[in-house]
């Protein structure tokens, strides 16, 4: 153990190659091309204490309560033609934000603290940082519920008030974070010199700042800059369906944090000038000290099980990529990783490496990290960095310039030559079939880029730079945090809590919709799972179902009394539901054509939605079919193999209180499904025909099947 310094920011900094038993691993991997290197920072996969539920946190919620937060927030869904639609439960943006706040609250315990600040024209400290024991959690619930919308948007006041709650709370052993959510542009008490310069004056900040922009009228470049200078993350929430998943992932990252205040310093001879490759940044510092160049990179927080991998290039004085000088006997580089375990002292891991001795990293790994950096650099190129530190879209730039740059990236990116999931996920981000391929889609039309693309690019850029899974949506970021059991546990716990908490009380009375009849006042949805739009589950007519004797027949030929194969053996068919459709959007999974939200079993045994795991989409006209098997209390007995894929059937028994994607208050209830099928009238050979679904006039959720009256059913 070697003391690096007696004092730095009032903390001793200690070299700890062997001091911390489960310390991070720091390695440098020079490339065979002799023009760069990949630096890998690898924290432990899991905490040394396997029973830990989450890392203790101090979280201050800073919530915009300006007038626009009272806007309606209908749940996104798809109509019968597969087109985007909405279900309106009378909830506002603030209602959903409250629900997300309650979700965070319910996963905290006495080892955590929570504070709440609201901002509009004025700023109000609703709750100081308090330990979340049972008594104070009840107080926090009341404080969350009391939040009401007001007038203007004093973002700066909200941020500074949130940071002030951390005064005199250093060295707590907890992860400190300010989480800021806003749906608009700040228009009151903005610092005249800019947010970034003012935040720099406050260094060192007592907590990281994480920003969340809801909707399409946000000043996303500012939110990205605030998060970056604040050592946190920025995420774009385009609609109500993304509120839950974005907050859930953000808090799961905090709760699975291994180290904070992580900084990487690279020292090389003057002849070597290493530079980062992920685009412009507010934090990188390059300095020449005597005979050496020093590059300092602020890494931020590290999560258990997720490495940070930095692809660095050697650059000339003009910034062009050049090779290392091979005439030299060696090209040494020293890396110092400074980090905190949320308590004093801070520690330093250090390693040296000759850059002329290339590493044995697999080609696919090198391609992946190069490709990830190339994507980040492209996304960054779509924005200017203003003098005050705020990102903004360049003025006067034709979108065709960005399209041309994207096509050049696609033609040159190394990931295209590798078939592993990580490299392919990057390609899917760029050019995958919908719902992937959002980068290409955003640049396909100017109104797309102006409305949502520019906000989305900043969010995707942040996710790839920080190597963070920020939602369930994009293929690339979904690759991150996969090797962290603690992150998975925290995310799943938050996910269950979001779904299972009683829904918020509606603020609005939704406008009448077609096929609705007047009823009692609107109430909240039965479950917040409704805010992850799901359609009625069905198979296409020609998809083959496996019978118990090993034969396969098209599902449209299935009849009452037939014996089919299930994961638990043979089971009898009680009824078949046939629904005529025209040009509905369906997913192809192997030989199966299935509606996007019909749960299927993945190769690893997990139940998933086709929309989340398949890339191919098909417009289908004809009839789609669903199946009800004989009653069985074991949920595993309610599945059939269709097109070689296990698909769930009606009445499986999972209705609420589960993180299983099969759970549904109607489709999972055997008695309700059977009763509704019987109401459709007589059907030939047990095959019933419906014209769609009925919805509860009180909650708006699916509650039955709608009888077909003279409906012409397309021939199967």
Residue, then its C-alpha position, 0 to 999 in steps of 0.5 A: x500500500x502506497x500513500x499517493x497524497x496526504x490530502x485531496x479535497x480533504x480525503x486521502x487517496x491511496x493506491x490500492x492494487x491489493x488493499x480492496x479485496x474486490x477492487x476494480x480491474x484496470x487493463x490497457x489493450x494496445x491495438x495491432x494497428x498501433x494507432x490506439x488502445x482500449x482501456x477496460x475498467x471492470x468492477x466486481x460482478x456482484x457485492x461480496x455480501x450476496x444477501x444485499x438487496x440494493x446499495x443504500x442511496x440518498x435520492x432527491x426528486x426534483x419535480x417540475x410542477x408547472x402548468x404543462x405537467x397537468x397535460x393528459x398522458x394517455x397510455x400508448x397502444x396499437x389499434x386493430x390495424x397495428x397503428x399507434x393509438x392510445x387508451x385514456x385513463x384520465x391520468x396527467x403527466x404529474x400523475x404518472x410522475x407521482x406513481x414513479x416517485x411512489x415506486x422509488x419510495x417503496x423500494x427504499x428502506x431505513x438505510x436509504x434517504x429521500x428528499x423531494x423538491x418541486x419547482x414551478x415559478x417558486x421552489x418548494x422543499x416538500x421534504x428534506x432528506x429523511x431516512x426511509x423507515x416505516x414512519x417517514x415512508x408514510x410521510x413521504x407518500x403523503x408528500x408525493x400525493x400533495x404535489x399540485x401543478x402551478x405556473x412557470x418553470x424555474x429549473x435552476x431553482x429546483x436544481x440548486x434547492x435539490x443540491x442544498x439538501x445534501x449540505x453537511x451529508x458527505x461521507x455517508x456510505x450512500x449513493x447520492x443523486x438528484x433526479x430532475x424531471x421536466x416536460x418543458x423549457x425553463x423560463x424563469x430565473x435562468x442563470x444569465x451565464x448559463x447552467x454549466x458555468x454556474x454548476x462548475x462554480x459549485x464543484x465539487x457537487x455533493x451529488x450526481x445530477x440526472x435529468x429526464x425530459x418528458x415529451x417533445x417541447x423539452x430543451x434536451x440539449x440543456x438537460x444533457x449538458x446538466x446531466x453531463x456536468x453533474x456526473x449523471x445521465x440524461x434520458x428522453x421520455x417520449x410518452x407516457x408508456x416510457x415513464x415507468x421503464x426509464x425511471x425504473x432503469x435509472x434507479x436500478x443503476x443507482x441501487x447497483x452502484x459499485x463506486x462513485x467519483x471515478x476518474x481515469x488519468x492517462x499519462x504518456x510521453x509527449x510523442x503520444x497524444x491519446x484522445x477519446x472517440x465518443x464525440x465532444x464532451x464537457x469533462x475531458x481535459x488534456x494537458x502537457x506537463x514537462x515531458x508528458x501528456x496527460x488525458x483526464x476522463x471523468x467516468x462517473x459512477x461504476x455499476x456492479x457487473x458492467x465494465x467501462x471500455x474506452x477506445x482511445x486513438x493516438x492523434x497528431x497536434x492537428x487532431x488526425x489519427x496517427x500511428x505510434x512511433x515504432x522507431x522508439x524502443x517503447x511507447x509507455x502509458x500509465x493509467x490511474x483510476x481514482x474512485x470512491x466507495x462512497x466513504x473516505x478515503x478515495x482509492x487509486x488503481x494504476x497500471x502501465x503498458x507498452x503501447x507497441x505490444x498489442x493485446x490479444x483481445x478478440x476481434x469481435x470485442x475490438x470491433x464492438x467497442x470501435x463501433x460503439x465509439x463511432x456511433x457516439x461520435x456520429x450522434x455527437x456530430x449532430x449537435x453543436x456545443x455552445x460557448x455556455x456549455x449547452x448542446x444545440x442542433x447546428x443552425x442551417x444544416x440540411x438533414x441530408x448532411x446527417x443522412x449522408x454521414x449515417x450512410x458513411x458510418x453504416x458502410x464503414x462500421x466494423x460491427x457489420x462483419x460480426x454476428x454476435x449479439x453485441x455487434x448486431x445490436x449496434x446495427x439494429x440501432x442504426x438500421x434494424x426493422x421497427x421498433x429498432x432502427x430508430x436512428x435511420x428513422x429519425x433522419x428519414x424525415x425532417x419532422x421526425x428529427x425536429x419532433x423526437x429525433x434530436x431528443x432521442x439522439x442525445x439520450x442514446x448517445x448518453x446510454x452508449x457512452x456510459x454503457x447503461x441500459x436506460x429502458x427496454x426499448x433500444x437493442x444496443x443499450x439492452x446489451x448493457x448491465x446484462x452481467x449484473x445480478x444486482x442490477x437485475x434484482x433491483x430492476x425487477x423489484x422496481x418493475x413489480x412495484x410499479x405494476x402492483x402499486x394502486x394506480x394514481x387517481x385520475x386528474x382528467x375525465x377522458x373524452x368519449x371514444x367510439x364503442x363506449x357507452x356513458x358510465x360512471x366517472x372514470x377511474x384509474x387503470x386496474x394495473x399500471x401494466x396498462x402503461x406498457x401497451x399490449x394487444x389481444x394475443x393471437x396466432x395467424x391462421x396458417x401457423x402450425x400447432x403441435x398435437x399430442x401425437x406429434x402431428x402438426x396442423x394449422x391452428x385454423x384446423x384446431x377443434x374442440x376436444x383436440x389433444x395438444x402438446x403442452x410443456x406438462x404433456x397432453x391437454x384438451x382444447x376447450x374452445x378456439x377464438x377466431x377474430x377477423x382482421x385486416x392489415x394488422x401488424x404481426x411479428x414473425x418468430x421462426x415459423x410463427x406469425x403472432x400478434x406483438x403482445x402475445x407472450x411466447x417462450x424464449x430459447x432461454x426459457x423466459x416468457x417475453x413479448x414478440x415485439x421486444x425480441x423479434x425484428x421482422x414485422x408483417x402486415x396480415x389480413x385474414x383471421x387470427x386464433x387464440x386457444x383455451x385449454x382444459x382448466x389446470x391450476x398449473x400455469x405451465x399447462x396453458x401453452x401450446x407449441x405453434x410454429x415451433x415456439x411455445x405460446x401462452x393460451x387463455x386462462x393460465x391463472x396469472x392475473x396480477x401481482x407478478x412480473x411475468x409478462x403473461x399476467x393479465x387481469x382478463x386473459x389470465x382469468x379462466x372463468x372470465x375468459x370462459x364466460x365471455x367465450x360462451x356469450x359469443x353464441x354457438x360456434x361450430x366445433x368449438x370455434x367462436x368468432x368475435x369482432x374484437x374486445x370489450x373494454x370496461x367503461x370504468x377503467x377502459x381495460x379489456x374485459x371481454x370479447x365483442x360478439x360479431x354481428x354479421x361480420x364477414x370473416x376473411x377466408x383462412 
